[in-house]
Amino acid sequence: MHIGVLGATGPAGSGLAARLAASGHEVIIGSRSHERAVEVRDELVGRWPDHALVIEAGDNQAAAGAEVVVIATPWDGASTTAASLVEQLDGKVVICMANALTRMGKEFQPLVPPRGSVAGNVQAALPGSRVAAAMHHIPAKELGDLSHPVESDVLVCSDHASATDVTSELIDSMPDMRALDAGSLALAAPIEAFTAVLLQLNVRYKTRAAVKFTGITR
Amino acid sequence: MHIGVLGATGPAGSGLAARLAASGHEVIIGSRSHERAVEVRDELVGRWPDHALVIEAGDNQAAAGAEVVVIATPWDGASTTAASLVEQLDGKVVICMANALTRMGKEFQPLVPPRGSVAGNVQAALPGSRVAAAMHHIPAKELGDLSHPVESDVLVCSDHASATDVTSELIDSMPDMRALDAGSLALAAPIEAFTAVLLQLNVRYKTRAAVKFTGITR
């Protein structure tokens, strides 16, 4: 698949870009700054010479031209970035991986965006696109560390069955990840918020935790 | 430990009562109706003769007299039940396992109670108690099926370290369960809401899913 990643210069976006490219996809990374995208692309390609990553550096505009587009910007920029690319994203599957979180002292806590979830706001900004929410619970550093696979179940939700399908296919193409259909975009609210719990566990147990569900045979 | 379970005639409460009794605790089950508590106690003891369960049947008033008290009522009755027992519960560890959920068509969706979580409302109703939120994600039927252990990580959060400790000890006493400290009671909101995702997965994959976190050595 040809995948664009908006906001790919942050840890989650660059980690995902590397992991997707290592799994055989053509990736174009976008950023508000083209130079910054070039820097990050060069870092990723230089860090993993054995993987011969195919990553193109663009700006968000260019990345939004891909077949499937991931929004990996900070959560408070997700829907404005989406809105600025409404024409390029029309008709496409758009995957939102942002979480609205804040740090209160030593603790991560979830924030509730106006429509309940970041993905809900993105879908509202992109009425002609098919938005899926996914990949919230995978530690960004683990995503970007190509020396080993990331063993994780990955929850996907969307109001469009075809978006759930495409997103799940993408997830399943990454070794040891398993996509699970978690229902409509209404479920993006608890899925996004739960990321605060994961971060909390990481702080408390000095680790990078991921989620697995027992009892599910897919 | 001597544990009281309020609202123990529902599936979650009766399942937990059976599991706790099978793990060697003395359990007193409460209900608004003493007769109903007796019925449920007799059902549990009759169903698992080999476990020789020590379960006493009381009403909520009697169950609130125990050393540690679990609130397993329906979510919309949790804080009013708690408020009616404020004196009995004063100074105690109170474990809230309720989730505010609704079913929209075929889908479970979380509701947001006024203080963000049911446990937050219960703590507000019980200013002299130490409230912990825990045991939201274990399928009720699995809890109550004593023919096999429930392999699950169990998230615990509280504003009182001693409540997290006591609750964790209780959880760790049940075979194959592992308590994890998920921070302050602010985290009850995403933990409770995430139950909707678990139920959604159960519907979608016709299973009873539980959660495990990879990468955590406790």
Boltz contact constraints between the chains, C-beta under 6 A:
constraints:
  - contact:
      token1: [A, 107]
      token2: [B, 183]
      max_distance: 6.0
  - contact:
      token1: [A, 107]
      token2: [B, 184]
      max_distance: 6.0
  - contact:
      token1: [A, 109]
      token2: [B, 186]
      max_distance: 6.0
  - contact:
      token1: [A, 110]
      token2: [B, 190]
      max_distance: 6.0
  - contact:
      token1: [A, 151]
      token2: [B, 214]
      max_distance: 6.0
  - contact:
      token1: [A, 181]
      token2: [B, 204]
      max_distance: 6.0
  - contact:
      token1: [A, 182]
      token2: [B, 197]
      max_distance: 6.0
  - contact:
      token1: [A, 182]
      token2: [B, 200]
      max_distance: 6.0
  - contact:
      token1: [A, 183]
      token2: [B, 107]
      max_distance: 6.0
  - contact:
      token1: [A, 183]
      token2: [B, 200]
      max_distance: 6.0
  - contact:
      token1: [A, 184]
      token2: [B, 107]
      max_distance: 6.0
  - contact:
      token1: [A, 186]
      token2: [B, 109]
      max_distance: 6.0
  - contact:
      token1: [A, 187]
      token2: [B, 197]
      max_distance: 6.0
  - contact:
      token1: [A, 190]
      token2: [B, 110]
      max_distance: 6.0
  - contact:
      token1: [A, 190]
      token2: [B, 193]
      max_distance: 6.0
  - contact:
      token1: [A, 190]
      token2: [B, 194]
      max_distance: 6.0
  - contact:
      token1: [A, 190]
      token2: [B, 196]
      max_distance: 6.0
  - contact:
      token1: [A, 190]
      token2: [B, 197]
      max_distance: 6.0
  - contact:
      token1: [A, 193]
      token2: [B, 190]
      max_distance: 6.0
  - contact:
      token1: [A, 193]
      token2: [B, 193]
      max_distance: 6.0
  - contact:
      token1: [A, 194]
      token2: [B, 190]
      max_distance: 6.0
  - contact:
      token1: [A, 194]
      token2: [B, 194]
      max_distance: 6.0
  - contact:
      token1: [A, 196]
      token2: [B, 190]
      max_distance: 6.0
  - contact:
      token1: [A, 197]
      token2: [B, 182]
      max_distance: 6.0
  - contact:
      token1: [A, 197]
      token2: [B, 187]
      max_distance: 6.0
  - contact:
      token1: [A, 197]
      token2: [B, 190]
      max_distance: 6.0
  - contact:
      token1: [A, 200]
      token2: [B, 182]
      max_distance: 6.0
  - contact:
      token1: [A, 200]
      token2: [B, 183]
      max_distance: 6.0
  - contact:
      token1: [A, 204]
      token2: [B, 181]
      max_distance: 6.0
  - contact:
      token1: [A, 205]
      token2: [B, 216]
      max_distance: 6.0
  - contact:
      token1: [A, 207]
      token2: [B, 215]
      max_distance: 6.0
  - contact:
      token1: [A, 207]
      token2: [B, 216]
      max_distance: 6.0
  - contact:
      token1: [A, 208]
      token2: [B, 215]
      max_distance: 6.0
  - contact:
      token1: [A, 209]
      token2: [B, 213]
      max_distance: 6.0
  - contact:
      token1: [A, 209]
      token2: [B, 215]
      max_distance: 6.0
  - contact:
      token1: [A, 209]
      token2: [B, 216]
      max_distance: 6.0
  - contact:
      token1: [A, 210]
      token2: [B, 214]
      max_distance: 6.0
  - contact:
      token1: [A, 212]
      token2: [B, 212]
      max_distance: 6.0
  - contact:
      token1: [A, 212]
      token2: [B, 214]
      max_distance: 6.0
  - contact:
      token1: [A, 213]
      token2: [B, 209]
      max_distance: 6.0
  - contact:
      token1: [A, 214]
      token2: [B, 151]
      max_distance: 6.0
  - contact:
      token1: [A, 214]
      token2: [B, 210]
      max_distance: 6.0
  - contact:
      token1: [A, 214]
      token2: [B, 212]
      max_distance: 6.0
  - contact:
      token1: [A, 215]
      token2: [B, 207]
      max_distance: 6.0
  - contact:
      token1: [A, 215]
      token2: [B, 208]
      max_distance: 6.0
  - contact:
      token1: [A, 215]
      token2: [B, 209]
      max_distance: 6.0
  - contact:
      token1: [A, 216]
      token2: [B, 205]
      max_distance: 6.0
  - contact:
      token1: [A, 216]
      token2: [B, 207]
      max_distance: 6.0
  - contact:
      token1: [A, 216]
      token2: [B, 209]
      max_distance: 6.0
